[in-house]
Amino acid sequence: MLDPGRGRTKTGRLWVYAREQRPWSGPEPPAAIYLFAPDRKAERPVAHLAAFKGILHVDGYPGVEQLADKEGITLAACWSHSRRKFYDVAEATASPVATEALRRIGELYAIEARIRGQSPAYRLAERRTFSKPIVDALNVWLD
């Protein structure tokens, strides 16, 4: 973005919030909203989502953690961002711990591939039956 008075530009941010439920048989049409901000401060998503209620699928940006304390919002962390850290370690060091974490996360990916496109109720039931035990075991294993 232009930075008047300094004779150059500086980096601004374009925040995007998207809704896409079609792959999961959700009832709402796809939508996206783009909001400009001159920085990447955590106060931006907090202000942008002040009236939001529901499940918020988030990436690794730490600024959204403040939203976890807000009533009516549940943060759903992104497995791919968690997986990436294990992948980087496995590639760099051949760590058996990182490799095992990737294997376990891969089991969750396989379940998601199998249930993609099914109804929300079906996916929830399958996740409770098959994914929850894997996540619970992963949690114990990581601890």
MOHUCOR-V820182 format. One record per pair of residues at least 6 apart in sequence whose C-alpha atoms are under 8 Angstrom apart, sorted by the first residue. I is the first residue (numbers start at 1). GAP is how many residues later the second one is. Records with the same first field share a line. If there is no record, write none. Layout:
I: GAP, GAP
//
This chain:
1: 8, 9, 10, 11
2: 6, 7, 8
3: 6, 7
11: 27, 28
12: 24, 25, 26, 27, 28
13: 23, 24, 25, 26, 27
14: 20, 21, 22, 23
15: 19, 20, 21, 22
16: 16, 17, 18, 19
17: 15, 16, 17
18: 12, 13, 14, 15
19: 10, 11, 12, 13
20: 8, 9, 10, 11
21: 6, 7, 8, 9
22: 6, 7, 8, 95
23: 93, 94
24: 92, 93, 94, 95, 96
25: 92, 93, 94, 95
26: 93, 94
37: 7
41: 22
42: 20, 21, 22
43: 20
45: 18, 19
46: 18, 20, 21
52: 20, 21
53: 18, 19, 20
54: 18, 19, 20
55: 18, 19, 20, 21
56: 17, 18, 19, 20
57: 18, 19, 20, 21
58: 6, 17, 18, 19, 20
59: 18, 19, 22
60: 17, 18, 21, 22
67: 6, 8
68: 6, 7
79: 26
83: 18, 19, 22
86: 12, 13, 15, 16
87: 11, 12, 15
89: 6, 9
90: 6, 8, 9
101: 37
104: 30, 34
107: 27
108: 23, 26
111: 16, 19, 20
115: 7, 8, 11
116: 7
//
